[in-house]
Amino acid sequence: MNDFSSFDPPPPVHVAIIMDGNGRWAKARGLPRIAGHRAGAEAVRRTLTASVELGIRYLTLFGFSSENWKRPATEVNDLMGLLRHYIRGEIAELHRNGVRLRIIGERARLPADIVGMIDNAETLTSGNDRLNLSIALSYGGRAEIALAARRLAEDALAGRIAPADIDEEAFAARLLTADIPDPDLLIRTSGEQRISNFLLWQTAYAELVFTPTLWPDFAKSDLEKALRDYHGRDRRYGASVGSR
């Protein structure tokens, strides 16, 4: 199949993906869960390449939720080890390919060495603009909204903003994604049909696509299918039919 970028209309500016199904992929093959996570890391590489080829400018991946800390300690430790390996092994290639990396989430809960690696990776890639990649780690949408509310309250108490001036724009400016456009399309793999506390504010008008494909099997063809589904919809942002 040809690149979607050769089609009209162009792809959505921002695609967000809930990467689900690593555990089920491994279980179906009689493998430990970490094998599914490793295969999921390969799917991330494929998706980054496909996103660049298809002309997507912003890609946000849900890598590890704040609720995932409740998983068995052995699995969490394996995931942190895989994250270290991924950052060490991929950041140079991401930089060469013009990808800007950002991490959103509660960094204080991550191991200190990983936080340092993230800081270095973000600094290294800060000038890149071919693809803006955001990975949500130790992230929860409700926690992010509460954080933005605290920031607004602090600014109001300090006199930096009047309560009467607090509106949606002021609130959005204090989210972790303040300088990133809201997602146009949210994809969830593995057949589950919920958004699981991911980008709750930002996905207010996103189109949702649910695919039965398990994340380790996700390929460029799955992404292209989701884009075609997206372009087959009438996005009215609350307006009535015929008013847009």
Backbone torsions as a table, in degrees:
resi	resn	phi	psi	omega
1	MET	NA	140.6	179.3
2	ASN	-70.5	161.0	176.5
3	ASP	-60.3	140.4	180.0
4	PHE	-64.3	-25.2	-178.4
5	SER	-62.9	-15.4	179.0
6	SER	-86.4	-4.3	-178.4
7	PHE	-95.7	164.8	174.1
8	ASP	-124.4	128.5	8.3
9	PRO	-81.2	169.8	-179.5
10	PRO	-70.3	165.9	-179.4
11	PRO	-68.0	162.3	174.1
12	PRO	-60.1	150.6	-179.0
13	VAL	-68.0	-42.5	-172.7
14	HIS	-128.6	121.9	176.3
15	VAL	-115.7	130.7	175.6
16	ALA	-114.6	143.3	-177.3
17	ILE	-133.7	129.5	169.3
18	ILE	-92.6	109.7	-174.2
19	MET	-86.1	99.6	-172.9
20	ASP	-123.8	145.1	173.3
21	GLY	116.3	3.7	-179.8
22	ASN	-59.6	-45.3	-178.5
23	GLY	-64.6	-43.3	179.9
24	ARG	-66.9	-35.8	177.2
25	TRP	-60.5	-45.0	-179.2
26	ALA	-68.5	-42.8	-178.2
27	LYS	-61.8	-39.9	-179.7
28	ALA	-63.4	-20.7	-178.6
29	ARG	-106.9	5.9	-179.7
30	GLY	68.6	29.4	-176.8
31	LEU	-110.2	158.4	174.8
32	PRO	-67.0	158.2	-176.4
33	ARG	-59.4	-34.3	-178.6
34	ILE	-61.7	-29.2	177.1
35	ALA	-64.3	-36.2	176.3
36	GLY	-66.5	-38.6	178.5
37	HIS	-67.5	-37.3	176.9
38	ARG	-64.8	-42.3	177.6
39	ALA	-65.1	-33.7	176.5
40	GLY	-64.6	-34.5	176.9
41	ALA	-64.3	-35.4	175.8
42	GLU	-65.9	-37.0	177.4
43	ALA	-65.0	-33.4	175.9
44	VAL	-61.6	-45.5	179.3
45	ARG	-59.0	-46.1	-179.9
46	ARG	-61.5	-40.8	-176.3
47	THR	-69.8	-36.8	176.2
48	LEU	-62.3	-46.5	179.0
49	THR	-61.2	-45.6	-179.1
50	ALA	-64.0	-38.9	-179.0
51	SER	-63.2	-42.0	177.6
52	VAL	-64.1	-45.6	-178.9
53	GLU	-63.0	-32.9	-176.3
54	LEU	-89.4	-4.1	175.7
55	GLY	86.4	15.5	176.7
56	ILE	-73.5	134.3	-175.8
57	ARG	-95.7	-32.8	-178.9
58	TYR	-127.6	131.3	178.6
59	LEU	-133.4	124.9	177.9
60	THR	-120.2	126.9	-177.1
61	LEU	-116.1	133.9	177.7
62	PHE	-88.3	101.3	-173.8
63	GLY	-92.3	-39.2	-174.2
64	PHE	-158.2	117.4	-176.0
65	SER	-87.5	163.4	176.4
66	SER	-63.0	-27.6	177.5
67	GLU	-74.3	-22.3	-178.8
68	ASN	-66.1	-16.3	176.0
69	TRP	-63.5	-17.3	179.7
70	LYS	-79.6	-7.8	179.3
71	ARG	-67.8	163.8	179.0
72	PRO	-53.2	142.7	-175.9
73	ALA	-57.2	-35.6	-179.7
74	THR	-63.6	-40.7	179.6
75	GLU	-68.9	-41.4	178.4
76	VAL	-61.7	-43.3	178.9
77	ASN	-62.8	-39.8	177.3
78	ASP	-63.1	-41.0	179.9
79	LEU	-65.7	-40.3	178.2
80	MET	-65.3	-38.1	176.9
81	GLY	-64.8	-40.0	177.7
82	LEU	-65.8	-37.8	178.1
83	LEU	-63.5	-43.6	176.3
84	ARG	-58.1	-47.0	-178.4
85	HIS	-62.1	-40.8	-178.3
86	TYR	-65.1	-47.2	-177.7
87	ILE	-63.4	-45.4	-179.7
88	ARG	-62.0	-42.1	-172.4
89	GLY	-84.5	-21.6	-171.3
90	GLU	-110.6	-21.5	-169.7
91	ILE	-63.1	-37.7	180.0
92	ALA	-63.8	-40.5	179.7
93	GLU	-69.3	-39.7	176.6
94	LEU	-58.3	-43.4	-179.2
95	HIS	-65.0	-43.2	179.1
96	ARG	-61.2	-33.2	-177.5
97	ASN	-89.2	7.5	175.8
98	GLY	75.4	26.7	-179.8
99	VAL	-95.5	130.1	173.8
100	ARG	-95.4	127.1	-178.2
101	LEU	-104.7	133.6	172.1
102	ARG	-133.8	146.1	176.1
103	ILE	-116.6	129.2	176.7
104	ILE	-116.8	140.8	-179.4
105	GLY	142.1	-173.5	-178.6
106	GLU	-86.1	90.1	-176.5
107	ARG	-64.5	-28.2	-176.6
108	ALA	-60.8	-22.2	-179.2
109	ARG	-87.4	-11.7	179.3
110	LEU	-83.4	152.9	175.5
111	PRO	-56.2	145.1	-174.4
112	ALA	-59.2	-37.7	-178.4
113	ASP	-67.8	-33.9	177.7
114	ILE	-69.0	-39.5	177.0
115	VAL	-59.8	-42.2	178.0
116	GLY	-63.2	-41.2	178.1
117	MET	-64.3	-39.2	178.8
118	ILE	-64.2	-46.1	179.7
119	ASP	-57.7	-44.3	-179.8
120	ASN	-65.1	-41.7	-178.8
121	ALA	-65.2	-41.4	179.2
122	GLU	-65.6	-40.2	179.2
123	THR	-65.2	-44.3	-178.4
124	LEU	-60.0	-40.9	-172.5
125	THR	-98.5	6.6	-171.1
126	SER	-61.8	-25.2	-178.8
127	GLY	-91.8	0.7	-177.6
128	ASN	-83.5	148.9	-178.9
129	ASP	-144.3	12.8	178.6
130	ARG	-70.0	-41.7	174.5
131	LEU	-145.5	129.9	176.3
132	ASN	-96.9	106.0	-177.3
133	LEU	-101.8	121.9	173.9
134	SER	-114.6	132.6	176.4
135	ILE	-118.0	124.6	179.9
136	ALA	-87.6	114.9	-179.7
137	LEU	-124.8	133.8	-175.9
138	SER	51.1	46.9	-171.1
139	TYR	-114.4	142.2	171.6
140	GLY	-143.7	133.6	-177.1
141	GLY	-64.0	-40.1	179.3
142	ARG	-66.5	-40.3	178.4
143	ALA	-62.9	-37.3	178.8
144	GLU	-66.0	-41.0	178.5
145	ILE	-64.5	-41.2	177.7
146	ALA	-63.9	-38.1	177.7
147	LEU	-62.4	-44.7	179.1
148	ALA	-62.6	-38.2	178.5
149	ALA	-64.9	-41.1	177.8
150	ARG	-63.4	-42.0	179.2
151	ARG	-62.1	-40.6	177.9
152	LEU	-65.1	-42.1	179.8
153	ALA	-62.7	-42.3	178.7
154	GLU	-63.4	-41.6	179.4
155	ASP	-66.6	-36.7	178.7
156	ALA	-67.7	-42.8	179.4
157	LEU	-64.1	-33.5	-179.5
158	ALA	-83.4	-2.8	178.6
159	GLY	80.6	12.1	179.7
160	ARG	-79.9	-17.9	176.6
161	ILE	-148.3	140.3	177.4
162	ALA	-85.1	141.3	178.4
163	PRO	-51.7	-34.6	-179.3
164	ALA	-67.6	-18.9	-178.6
165	ASP	-93.1	-0.3	179.7
166	ILE	-76.8	115.8	178.3
167	ASP	-137.8	-172.0	-177.6
168	GLU	-60.9	-38.9	-179.0
169	GLU	-65.5	-42.5	179.4
170	ALA	-65.0	-38.0	178.8
171	PHE	-66.8	-48.3	-178.5
172	ALA	-60.8	-31.3	-179.2
173	ALA	-68.1	-12.5	-179.3
174	ARG	-109.3	7.7	173.6
175	LEU	-80.3	165.6	178.8
176	LEU	-67.3	-16.9	-178.0
177	THR	-107.1	29.2	-170.7
178	ALA	-54.8	-36.2	-176.7
179	ASP	-105.1	22.3	179.9
180	ILE	-120.0	132.4	178.0
181	PRO	-63.7	150.4	178.4
182	ASP	-62.7	148.3	178.6
183	PRO	-61.8	139.0	171.4
184	ASP	-86.7	-31.5	-174.2
185	LEU	-137.6	130.4	174.2
186	LEU	-116.5	123.0	179.1
187	ILE	-110.0	136.1	170.3
188	ARG	-124.2	131.2	179.0
189	THR	-92.1	170.0	172.9
190	SER	83.2	0.1	175.9
191	GLY	92.2	-11.0	177.0
192	GLU	-70.3	142.8	-175.4
193	GLN	-122.5	67.7	174.7
194	ARG	-153.4	164.0	-176.5
195	ILE	-103.3	-5.5	167.1
196	SER	50.2	49.1	171.3
197	ASN	64.9	32.1	-176.8
198	PHE	-110.6	121.1	175.1
199	LEU	48.2	51.4	-174.0
200	LEU	-60.5	-42.9	179.2
201	TRP	-72.2	-44.7	-169.8
202	GLN	-72.1	-24.6	-176.0
203	THR	-95.2	19.8	-177.1
204	ALA	-53.3	-37.4	-178.4
205	TYR	-121.5	18.6	178.0
206	ALA	-73.3	145.6	170.2
207	GLU	-79.2	138.7	-177.2
208	LEU	-107.7	130.7	176.4
209	VAL	-127.2	125.4	178.9
210	PHE	-112.9	124.4	-178.8
211	THR	-117.4	141.7	178.1
212	PRO	-73.1	-11.1	-179.2
213	THR	-61.7	128.8	174.3
214	LEU	-70.9	145.4	-173.0
215	TRP	-53.7	-43.2	-179.6
216	PRO	-61.0	-19.3	179.3
217	ASP	-96.7	-2.7	-175.5
218	PHE	-64.3	129.1	-175.8
219	ALA	-130.4	175.3	179.6
220	LYS	-57.2	-36.5	179.9
221	SER	-62.9	-35.1	177.1
222	ASP	-67.6	-39.6	178.4
223	LEU	-66.4	-43.1	178.3
224	GLU	-61.0	-41.5	178.8
225	LYS	-61.8	-41.5	178.5
226	ALA	-64.4	-38.1	178.7
227	LEU	-66.3	-38.1	178.3
228	ARG	-67.7	-37.3	175.5
229	ASP	-62.2	-45.2	179.4
230	TYR	-57.8	-46.0	-176.9
231	HIS	-74.2	-11.4	176.7
232	GLY	-86.4	0.3	-177.2
233	ARG	-103.5	157.3	179.0
234	ASP	-102.8	105.4	-177.9
235	ARG	-88.1	109.4	-174.7
236	ARG	-109.5	-10.2	178.7
237	TYR	51.9	41.1	176.9
238	GLY	91.5	-11.2	179.6
239	ALA	-77.9	158.9	-179.9
240	SER	-78.4	162.5	178.9
241	VAL	-59.1	133.0	178.3
242	GLY	88.8	-6.2	-178.3
243	SER	-93.4	-5.8	-179.9
244	ARG	-121.7	NA	NA
